[in-house]
Amino acid sequence: MVSFRVSDEQLAALTTMAVAAGVPVGDWCRDTVLAAAKNDHGLTPNEQVIFEEVARLRYLVGLGFGLIADSRMTREELDKVRRDAEEQGGYIAKKILARRRSTP
């Protein structure tokens, strides 16, 4: 048996995730922890699939963007755009998720 304490806010967040997955909170916590324990990178199997898809898309979009930009931008401009995208990834993801949550 494993148990741990969480704050009311954390319990609410866990409950939200469990409801979205359609399982009881305890089952969701157990499944999530066990899935993370099975690998060395901390991703659940579903997260691994999503990560791999994003990585593939990132590669393809980056390659295509580079081909288009090479004829329209200087190397410095292209490098700046890539740096900006890399540095703002978390912010961009948060904005997309917030927009997604506010759309019915």
Summary of the structure (lengths in Angstrom):
residues: 104
radius of gyration: 19.2
end to end distance: 39.4
largest distance: 61.0
contacts: 196
relative contact order: 0.05
helix: 77%
strand: 0%
